Amino acid sequence: MAKVDVSFIVISWNACDLTLECLHSIFDNVHGVSFEVVLVDNASSDGTAEIVHTVLPTVRVLVNHEHQGFAAANNRAIRQAGGRYLALMNNDAKLTPKAIETIIEFMESEPNVGAAGPQLLNEDGSKQNSIAAFPSLATELLNKTLLHVVFPGRYPSKYFGHDRPIDVDSIIGACMVLRADAMGEIGGFDEDYYFFLEETDLCFRLKQHGWRVCHVPQAEVYHYKGASAERRPGAAARIEYCRSLYKFFEKNRKPVEHRALQALYAVKLAVEFLARAYACVLTLGCHRQSRRRLKRYWNLIIWHFRLCPDSEGFGGEGSRRSKGHMEGEA
């Protein structure tokens, strides 16, 4: 397979309009490097694969018969990609001019950087958090905003501007550029993760193998945050986040930390539920969003009480453990 500078990899699930905007932003804004685009359609029911094949015939479309999750879908594309760099994008992300070229130029000058990410922006141009500390008891049990403000060196965030690339624990997976050689060394994404923290685990393993992970603030990418998760009902996204969080601790932290997190996180949820319940009483239950949050916390508590069954969260989609149901290119 002929090498290109960058292989763009986009994962889509039932969001054809967003996916087309994302793909058009690649073709409209990337000019300084050679590239290919690979779309993995994760069992969409809205005709995404066929529409993209018609509208943008140069995009290579890979179709999964069942929803394979973020990690497995990306691994499938990575195995077929020919780029020296792999630019992974959520379908709810849109490039700005020179964003990818800026990241590639930085990574070319720093050959020990295995992964780099841009500054993510909201639709109005305000900054999103683009950096994530590796999960620890502190990050998951204490207030994250407080950690960012009190310990900005250890927990960098959007609250403090950066005028040059910085080394970080991990970058947000809405848009991340990976060195293909580094990915080959660590074996790609861990497919035990279905949704959430796949990129965090990936960055953790990259750093274990001696690669650097960096945030490049000069590169900017718009991200319609949470578009995929918001299409999932109720507490499903929060349950899936907890499942991935516990998996990260099980794989990458000491057993005592893993057990402590499970116990203390459940206590934290109970305290937050009581606080939400009190707020609902004070407002006589008139605030719809407060009622929804209260129900979400209750569902999370019940899920923990039932010992975190796989059948809840996104597990009911029937593909968490299924890796073999794939079709060819559209």
Backbone hydrogen bonds in HBPLUS format (Angstrom, degrees):
<---DONOR---> <-ACCEPTOR-->    atom                        ^
c    i                          cat <-CA-CA->   ^        H-A-AA   ^      H-
h    n   atom  resd res      DA  || num        DHA   H-A  angle D-A-AA Bond
n    s   type  num  typ     dist DA aas  dist angle  dist       angle   num
A0004-VAL N   A0082-GLY O   3.37 MM  78  6.16 151.5  2.46 116.7 121.8     1
A0084-ARG N   A0004-VAL O   3.03 MM  80  6.54 145.1  2.15 153.4 160.4     2
A0085-TYR N   A0005-ASP O   2.96 MM  80  6.15 140.5  2.12 144.7 157.0     3
A0006-VAL N   A0034-SER O   3.03 MM  28  6.42 154.6  2.09 149.3 157.4     4
A0036-GLU N   A0006-VAL O   3.03 MM  30  6.59 143.5  2.17 153.3 163.8     5
A0007-SER N   A0085-TYR O   2.87 MM  78  6.28 159.0  1.91 155.6 161.1     6
A0087-ALA N   A0007-SER O   2.88 MM  80  6.01 155.4  1.94 137.7 146.0     7
A0008-PHE N   A0036-GLU O   2.85 MM  28  6.12 172.0  1.86 160.9 158.1     8
A0038-VAL N   A0008-PHE O   2.76 MM  30  6.03 165.3  1.78 162.6 167.2     9
A0009-ILE N   A0087-ALA O   2.88 MM  78  6.07 162.6  1.91 148.2 149.5    10
A0089-MET N   A0009-ILE O   2.92 MM  80  6.17 166.2  1.93 166.0 166.0    11
A0010-VAL N   A0038-VAL O   2.97 MM  28  6.39 160.4  2.01 158.8 164.8    12
A0040-VAL N   A0010-VAL O   2.86 MM  30  6.26 164.3  1.89 163.5 168.7    13
A0012-SER N   A0040-VAL O   2.90 MM  28  6.19 164.5  1.93 159.5 159.7    14
A0042-ASN N   A0012-SER O   2.75 MM  30  5.85 169.4  1.76 168.7 170.1    15
A0019-THR N   A0015-ALA O   2.92 MM   4  6.08 163.5  1.94 158.5 164.1    16
A0020-LEU N   A0016-CYS O   2.90 MM   4  6.15 160.1  1.94 156.2 160.5    17
A0021-GLU N   A0017-ASP O   3.04 MM   4  6.32 158.4  2.09 148.6 154.4    18
A0022-CYS N   A0018-LEU O   2.91 MM   4  6.18 161.2  1.95 154.2 159.3    19
A0023-LEU N   A0019-THR O   2.92 MM   4  6.18 166.3  1.94 154.1 157.3    20
A0024-HIS N   A0020-LEU O   2.85 MM   4  5.98 165.2  1.87 152.3 156.8    21
A0025-SER N   A0021-GLU O   2.97 MM   4  6.12 147.8  2.08 143.2 151.9    22
A0026-ILE N   A0022-CYS O   3.28 MM   4  6.68 136.0  2.49 140.6 151.5    23
A0026-ILE N   A0023-LEU O   3.07 MM   3  5.24 132.1  2.30  99.5 112.2    24
A0027-PHE N   A0023-LEU O   3.22 MM   4  6.65 164.0  2.25 156.5 157.6    25
A0028-ASP N   A0024-HIS O   2.82 MM   4  5.89 150.4  1.90 151.2 160.1    26
A0029-ASN N   A0025-SER O   3.19 MM   4  5.85 137.2  2.38 128.7 136.7    27
A0030-VAL N   A0026-ILE O   3.06 MM   4  5.71 144.9  2.19 155.5 157.0    28
A0060-ARG N   A0037-VAL O   2.98 MM  23  6.30 163.4  2.01 165.3 160.0    29
A0039-LEU N   A0060-ARG O   2.81 MM  21  6.11 162.8  1.84 157.4 163.3    30
A0062-LEU N   A0039-LEU O   2.73 MM  23  6.07 169.5  1.74 168.5 172.4    31
A0041-ASP N   A0062-LEU O   2.79 MM  21  6.17 159.6  1.83 166.9 173.2    32
A0064-ASN N   A0041-ASP O   2.91 MM  23  6.04 175.5  1.92 166.8 165.8    33
A0051-ILE N   A0047-GLY O   3.03 MM   4  6.16 166.6  2.04 162.4 166.6    34
A0052-VAL N   A0048-THR O   2.90 MM   4  6.02 172.0  1.91 163.3 165.1    35
A0053-HIS N   A0049-ALA O   3.01 MM   4  6.11 160.4  2.05 145.1 151.2    36
A0054-THR N   A0050-GLU O   3.07 MM   4  6.28 141.6  2.23 139.7 149.3    37
A0054-THR N   A0051-ILE O   3.13 MM   3  5.13 124.1  2.46  94.1 108.2    38
A0055-VAL N   A0051-ILE O   2.83 MM   4  6.04 169.7  1.85 160.2 162.6    39
A0056-LEU N   A0052-VAL O   2.75 MM   4  5.40 161.4  1.79 146.9 153.5    40
A0059-VAL N   A0056-LEU O   3.05 MM   3  5.82 165.4  2.08 124.9 129.6    41
A0330-ALA N   A0061-VAL O   2.92 MM 269  5.40 148.6  2.02 134.7 144.9    42
A0063-VAL N   A0328-GLY O   3.46 MM 265  6.23 162.7  2.49 144.9 148.7    43
A0327-GLU N   A0063-VAL O   3.00 MM 264  5.50 160.7  2.04 161.7 163.9    44
A0065-HIS N   A0325-HIS O   3.24 MM 260  5.57 136.8  2.44 122.9 132.7    45
A0073-ALA N   A0069-GLY O   3.15 MM   4  6.12 158.1  2.20 145.5 152.2    46
A0070-PHE N   A0194-TYR O   3.20 MM 124  6.18 146.4  2.32 158.9 154.7    47
A0074-ASN N   A0070-PHE O   3.04 MM   4  6.16 162.9  2.07 149.2 153.7    48
A0075-ASN N   A0071-ALA O   2.96 MM   4  6.19 160.9  2.00 151.5 157.3    49
A0076-ARG N   A0072-ALA O   3.05 MM   4  6.26 153.3  2.13 146.3 152.5    50
A0077-ALA N   A0073-ALA O   3.30 MM   4  6.64 159.4  2.35 146.3 150.6    51
A0078-ILE N   A0074-ASN O   2.81 MM   4  6.03 162.7  1.83 158.1 163.8    52
A0079-ARG N   A0075-ASN O   3.02 MM   4  6.15 156.0  2.08 149.1 153.5    53
A0080-GLN N   A0077-ALA O   2.97 MM   3  5.29 140.1  2.14 105.2 116.8    54
A0081-ALA N   A0077-ALA O   2.98 MM   4  6.06 112.2  2.45 143.1 161.2    55
A0081-ALA N   A0078-ILE O   3.21 MM   3  4.99 154.5  2.28  98.4 106.1    56
A0180-ALA N   A0084-ARG O   2.95 MM  96  5.34 164.3  1.97 141.2 142.6    57
A0086-LEU N   A0178-LEU O   2.78 MM  92  5.00 162.3  1.81 150.3 156.1    58
A0178-LEU N   A0086-LEU O   2.77 MM  92  5.00 163.7  1.79 143.0 147.9    59
A0088-LEU N   A0176-MET O   2.81 MM  88  5.35 154.2  1.88 172.5 164.6    60
A0176-MET N   A0088-LEU O   2.98 MM  88  5.35 154.1  2.05 146.6 154.8    61
A0090-ASN N   A0174-ALA O   2.83 MM  84  4.87 161.9  1.86 137.6 137.1    62
A0093-ALA N   A0090-ASN O   3.16 MM   3  5.45 145.4  2.28 118.3 116.5    63
A0224-TYR N   A0092-ASP O   2.81 MM 132  5.30 170.4  1.82 164.5 163.9    64
A0094-LYS N   A0222-TYR O   2.81 MM 128  5.03 155.1  1.87 139.7 144.7    65
A0222-TYR N   A0094-LYS O   2.88 MM 128  5.03 142.7  2.02 163.7 158.1    66
A0099-ALA N   A0096-THR O   3.22 MM   3  5.68 163.9  2.24 135.6 135.2    67
A0102-THR N   A0098-LYS O   2.89 MM   4  5.84 153.4  1.96 145.2 151.2    68
A0103-ILE N   A0099-ALA O   3.24 MM   4  6.58 156.1  2.30 145.7 151.3    69
A0104-ILE N   A0100-ILE O   2.87 MM   4  6.13 168.2  1.89 160.6 163.9    70
A0105-GLU N   A0101-GLU O   2.88 MM   4  5.98 161.0  1.91 147.6 153.0    71
A0106-PHE N   A0102-THR O   3.12 MM   4  6.32 155.4  2.19 141.2 147.4    72
A0107-MET N   A0103-ILE O   2.91 MM   4  6.21 163.2  1.94 154.3 158.7    73
A0108-GLU N   A0104-ILE O   2.80 MM   4  5.99 149.9  1.89 152.2 160.5    74
A0109-SER N   A0105-GLU O   3.22 MM   4  6.42 143.2  2.36 138.1 146.7    75
A0109-SER N   A0106-PHE O   3.08 MM   3  5.23 125.6  2.39  97.4 111.2    76
A0110-GLU N   A0106-PHE O   3.09 MM   4  6.31 120.2  2.46 137.7 153.7    77
A0110-GLU N   A0107-MET O   3.22 MM   3  4.90 141.5  2.37  90.5 101.5    78
A0113-VAL N   A0110-GLU O   3.03 MM   3  5.80 159.1  2.08 131.0 131.4    79
A0212-ARG N   A0112-ASN O   2.83 MM 100  6.02 167.0  1.84 154.8 158.0    80
A0114-GLY N   A0212-ARG O   2.82 MM  98  5.60 149.2  1.92 143.5 151.0    81
A0179-ARG N   A0114-GLY O   2.91 MM  65  5.16 162.6  1.94 146.1 146.0    82
A0214-CYS N   A0115-ALA O   2.98 MM  99  6.42 160.0  2.02 147.4 152.8    83
A0116-ALA N   A0177-VAL O   2.90 MM  61  5.30 150.8  1.99 147.5 156.8    84
A0177-VAL N   A0116-ALA O   2.79 MM  61  5.30 177.5  1.79 167.6 168.5    85
A0117-GLY N   A0214-CYS O   3.02 MM  97  6.59 144.8  2.15 148.3 158.9    86
A0216-VAL N   A0117-GLY O   2.78 MM  99  5.90 175.5  1.78 173.7 174.1    87
A0119-GLN N   A0219-ALA O   2.75 MM 100  6.02 171.9  1.75 166.0 163.5    88
A0221-VAL N   A0119-GLN O   3.00 MM 102  6.29 157.0  2.06 153.1 155.9    89
A0128-GLN N   A0120-LEU O   2.90 MM   8  5.31 164.3  1.92 144.3 139.9    90
A0121-LEU N   A0221-VAL O   2.82 MM 100  5.96 147.1  1.93 145.9 148.7    91
A0223-HIS N   A0121-LEU O   2.83 MM 102  5.83 158.2  1.88 171.8 164.4    92
A0122-ASN N   A0126-SER O   2.72 MM   4  5.30 166.9  1.73 160.4 165.1    93
A0125-GLY N   A0122-ASN O   2.91 MM   3  5.23 163.2  1.94 116.2 120.3    94
A0172-ILE N   A0130-SER O   3.16 MM  42  5.27 160.6  2.20 128.0 127.2    95
A0132-ALA N   A0170-SER O   3.02 MM  38  5.25 170.7  2.03 132.7 133.2    96
A0170-SER N   A0132-ALA O   3.12 MM  38  5.25 128.4  2.40 149.7 162.7    97
A0140-GLU N   A0136-SER O   3.10 MM   4  6.21 154.0  2.17 152.1 158.5    98
A0141-LEU N   A0137-LEU O   3.03 MM   4  5.80 136.9  2.22 140.5 149.0    99
A0142-LEU N   A0138-ALA O   2.99 MM   4  5.46 149.1  2.08 142.5 147.6   100
A0147-LEU N   A0143-ASN O   3.16 MM   4  6.52 153.2  2.23 147.1 154.5   101
A0148-HIS N   A0144-LYS O   2.94 MM   4  6.28 155.5  2.00 152.2 158.8   102
A0149-VAL N   A0145-THR O   3.01 MM   4  6.27 154.8  2.07 149.9 156.3   103
A0150-VAL N   A0146-LEU O   2.86 MM   4  5.94 169.4  1.87 156.8 160.0   104
A0151-PHE N   A0147-LEU O   2.88 MM   4  5.46 154.1  1.94 137.8 146.1   105
A0154-ARG N   A0151-PHE O   3.14 MM   3  5.52 123.4  2.47 106.4 119.3   106
A0155-TYR N   A0151-PHE O   2.80 MM   4  5.89 157.0  1.85 159.2 167.2   107
A0160-PHE N   A0157-SER O   3.46 MM   3  6.20 172.0  2.47 116.5 118.5   108
A0166-ILE N   A0215-HIS O   3.04 MM  49  5.43 150.6  2.13 145.9 154.2   109
A0215-HIS N   A0166-ILE O   2.87 MM  49  5.43 158.9  1.92 158.8 165.3   110
A0168-VAL N   A0213-VAL O   2.95 MM  45  5.83 166.2  1.97 148.7 151.5   111
A0182-ALA N   A0179-ARG O   2.98 MM   3  5.32 121.0  2.34 105.8 120.5   112
A0183-MET N   A0179-ARG O   3.06 MM   4  6.44 157.2  2.11 155.4 162.4   113
A0184-GLY N   A0180-ALA O   2.91 MM   4  6.17 154.7  1.97 150.9 157.9   114
A0185-GLU N   A0181-ASP O   3.06 MM   4  6.29 141.2  2.22 137.6 147.8   115
A0185-GLU N   A0182-ALA O   3.10 MM   3  5.03 121.6  2.46  91.1 106.0   116
A0186-ILE N   A0182-ALA O   3.14 MM   4  6.50 149.9  2.23 149.6 156.0   117
A0187-GLY N   A0183-MET O   2.87 MM   4  5.83 128.8  2.13 145.1 157.8   118
A0188-GLY N   A0183-MET O   3.21 MM   5  5.22 141.3  2.37 139.6 143.8   119
A0193-TYR N   A0190-ASP O   3.28 MM   3  6.24 170.5  2.29 121.9 124.4   120
A0201-ASP N   A0197-LEU O   2.99 MM   4  6.14 165.6  2.02 149.6 151.9   121
A0202-LEU N   A0198-GLU O   2.97 MM   4  6.18 152.2  2.05 141.6 150.3   122
A0203-CYS N   A0199-GLU O   2.91 MM   4  6.12 161.1  1.95 144.9 148.7   123
A0204-PHE N   A0200-THR O   2.96 MM   4  6.18 154.4  2.03 146.5 154.2   124
A0205-ARG N   A0201-ASP O   3.00 MM   4  6.28 157.6  2.05 150.1 154.8   125
A0206-LEU N   A0202-LEU O   2.88 MM   4  6.17 153.1  1.96 149.9 158.4   126
A0207-LYS N   A0203-CYS O   3.01 MM   4  6.21 162.9  2.04 151.0 154.2   127
A0208-GLN N   A0204-PHE O   3.03 MM   4  6.30 145.7  2.15 140.0 150.1   128
A0209-HIS N   A0205-ARG O   3.10 MM   4  6.34 135.9  2.30 139.8 150.2   129
A0209-HIS N   A0206-LEU O   3.05 MM   3  5.18 131.5  2.29  97.4 110.6   130
A0211-TRP N   A0206-LEU O   3.00 MM   5  5.30 159.2  2.04 147.0 140.2   131
A0210-GLY N   A0207-LYS O   3.05 MM   3  4.97 161.6  2.08 104.6 107.8   132
A0219-ALA N   A0216-VAL O   3.25 MM   3  5.95 155.5  2.31 118.6 124.4   133
A0225-LYS N   A0223-HIS O   2.92 MM   2  5.31 125.0  2.23 107.8  91.5   134
A0227-ALA N   A0224-TYR O   3.30 MM   3  6.17 143.4  2.45 150.0 148.7   135
A0230-GLU N   A0226-GLY O   2.82 MM   4  5.78 155.8  1.88 157.8 164.0   136
A0231-ARG N   A0228-SER O   3.23 MM   3  5.63 151.4  2.31 107.1 115.0   137
A0232-ARG N   A0229-ALA O   2.97 MM   3  5.46 162.7  2.00 115.7 120.5   138
A0236-ALA N   A0233-PRO O   3.10 MM   3  5.97 156.0  2.16 144.7 149.7   139
A0239-ILE N   A0235-ALA O   2.90 MM   4  6.09 161.4  1.93 163.8 169.9   140
A0240-GLU N   A0236-ALA O   2.92 MM   4  6.12 158.9  1.97 148.3 154.3   141
A0241-TYR N   A0237-ALA O   2.87 MM   4  6.13 148.6  1.97 144.4 153.6   142
A0242-CYS N   A0238-ARG O   2.98 MM   4  6.24 161.6  2.02 147.6 151.8   143
A0243-ARG N   A0239-ILE O   2.94 MM   4  6.24 157.3  1.99 149.3 155.9   144
A0244-SER N   A0240-GLU O   2.99 MM   4  6.22 162.0  2.02 148.0 152.2   145
A0245-LEU N   A0241-TYR O   2.81 MM   4  6.02 153.9  1.87 151.2 159.6   146
A0246-TYR N   A0242-CYS O   2.93 MM   4  6.15 165.6  1.95 155.5 157.5   147
A0247-LYS N   A0243-ARG O   3.02 MM   4  6.22 149.3  2.12 141.6 150.8   148
A0248-PHE N   A0244-SER O   2.87 MM   4  6.14 152.8  1.94 148.1 154.9   149
A0249-PHE N   A0245-LEU O   3.09 MM   4  6.43 162.7  2.12 152.3 155.9   150
A0250-GLU N   A0246-TYR O   2.89 MM   4  6.07 156.7  1.94 144.9 152.1   151
A0251-LYS N   A0247-LYS O   2.95 MM   4  6.14 151.1  2.04 148.8 155.6   152
A0252-ASN N   A0248-PHE O   2.82 MM   4  5.80 155.2  1.88 153.2 160.4   153
A0253-ARG N   A0249-PHE O   2.93 MM   4  4.79 149.9  2.02 132.5 133.1   154
A0257-GLU N   A0254-LYS O   2.96 MM   3  5.28 124.4  2.28 107.1 121.3   155
A0258-HIS N   A0254-LYS O   3.05 MM   4  6.41 155.0  2.11 154.2 162.1   156
A0259-ARG N   A0255-PRO O   2.99 MM   4  6.26 163.6  2.01 154.1 157.1   157
A0260-ALA N   A0256-VAL O   2.95 MM   4  6.04 156.0  2.01 140.1 147.5   158
A0261-LEU N   A0257-GLU O   2.89 MM   4  6.02 158.3  1.94 147.9 153.3   159
A0262-GLN N   A0258-HIS O   3.20 MM   4  6.46 166.7  2.22 149.8 152.3   160
A0263-ALA N   A0259-ARG O   3.15 MM   4  6.39 161.4  2.19 149.8 154.4   161
A0264-LEU N   A0260-ALA O   2.85 MM   4  5.93 173.1  1.86 158.5 160.7   162
A0265-TYR N   A0261-LEU O   2.74 MM   4  5.55 156.5  1.80 151.6 157.6   163
A0267-VAL N   A0263-ALA O   3.26 MM   4  6.61 152.0  2.35 141.3 148.9   164
A0268-LYS N   A0264-LEU O   2.87 MM   4  6.14 157.1  1.92 147.2 153.5   165
A0269-LEU N   A0265-TYR O   2.93 MM   4  6.21 156.9  1.99 148.5 153.9   166
A0270-ALA N   A0266-ALA O   3.05 MM   4  6.32 153.7  2.12 144.6 151.5   167
A0271-VAL N   A0267-VAL O   2.98 MM   4  6.30 158.9  2.03 154.8 159.9   168
A0272-GLU N   A0268-LYS O   2.96 MM   4  6.20 162.4  1.99 151.6 156.6   169
A0273-PHE N   A0269-LEU O   2.82 MM   4  6.00 148.6  1.92 145.6 154.9   170
A0274-LEU N   A0270-ALA O   3.01 MM   4  6.27 159.7  2.05 148.5 152.9   171
A0275-ALA N   A0271-VAL O   3.00 MM   4  6.29 155.8  2.06 147.7 154.5   172
A0276-ARG N   A0272-GLU O   2.94 MM   4  6.14 156.8  1.99 146.3 152.4   173
A0277-ALA N   A0273-PHE O   2.80 MM   4  6.03 155.0  1.86 149.8 157.7   174
A0278-TYR N   A0274-LEU O   2.94 MM   4  6.13 156.7  1.99 147.0 152.5   175
A0279-ALA N   A0275-ALA O   3.06 MM   4  6.31 154.1  2.13 142.6 149.5   176
A0280-CYS N   A0276-ARG O   2.92 MM   4  6.21 150.5  2.01 146.9 155.0   177
A0281-VAL N   A0277-ALA O   2.98 MM   4  6.29 150.6  2.07 146.7 154.6   178
A0282-LEU N   A0278-TYR O   2.99 MM   4  6.29 158.8  2.04 149.3 154.6   179
A0283-THR N   A0279-ALA O   3.07 MM   4  6.30 144.1  2.21 141.8 151.0   180
A0285-GLY N   A0280-CYS O   2.71 MM   5  4.71 147.2  1.81 149.7 150.3   181
A0284-LEU N   A0281-VAL O   3.08 MM   3  4.88 159.6  2.12 101.0 106.5   182
A0286-CYS N   A0283-THR O   3.10 MM   3  5.76 161.6  2.13 117.4 122.5   183
A0291-ARG N   A0287-HIS O   3.13 MM   4  6.49 152.0  2.21 150.7 158.9   184
A0292-ARG N   A0288-ARG O   2.98 MM   4  6.31 154.9  2.05 150.8 157.9   185
A0293-ARG N   A0289-GLN O   2.93 MM   4  6.19 157.6  1.98 148.5 154.3   186
A0294-LEU N   A0290-SER O   2.94 MM   4  6.09 154.7  2.00 144.2 151.3   187
A0295-LYS N   A0291-ARG O   2.99 MM   4  6.23 159.6  2.03 147.6 152.5   188
A0296-ARG N   A0292-ARG O   2.95 MM   4  6.19 150.2  2.04 143.3 152.0   189
A0297-TYR N   A0293-ARG O   2.94 MM   4  6.24 161.0  1.97 153.2 156.9   190
A0298-TRP N   A0294-LEU O   2.96 MM   4  6.21 157.1  2.01 148.0 155.0   191
A0299-ASN N   A0295-LYS O   2.91 MM   4  6.16 158.7  1.96 149.4 154.5   192
A0300-LEU N   A0296-ARG O   3.01 MM   4  6.28 151.5  2.09 146.2 154.2   193
A0301-ILE N   A0297-TYR O   2.92 MM   4  6.20 156.7  1.98 150.9 156.9   194
A0302-ILE N   A0298-TRP O   2.94 MM   4  6.21 163.6  1.97 153.3 157.6   195
A0303-TRP N   A0299-ASN O   2.92 MM   4  6.09 153.8  1.99 142.4 149.9   196
A0304-HIS N   A0300-LEU O   3.01 MM   4  6.32 155.4  2.08 147.7 153.3   197
A0305-PHE N   A0301-ILE O   2.86 MM   4  6.14 158.3  1.90 150.4 157.2   198
A0306-ARG N   A0302-ILE O   2.90 MM   4  6.14 140.9  2.05 146.0 156.1   199
A0308-CYS N   A0303-TRP O   2.87 MM   5  5.20 151.2  1.95 151.1 153.4   200
A0307-LEU N   A0304-HIS O   2.89 MM   3  4.99 153.7  1.96 113.3 115.0   201
A0312-GLU N   A0309-PRO O   3.45 MM   3  6.11 172.6  2.45 115.2 117.3   202
A0317-GLU N   A0314-PHE O   3.16 MM   3  5.90 167.6  2.17 121.1 124.1   203
A0318-GLY N   A0315-GLY O   3.28 MM   3  6.20 169.2  2.29 123.6 125.2   204
A0322-SER N   A0319-SER O   3.12 MM   3  4.79 143.7  2.26  94.9 105.8   205
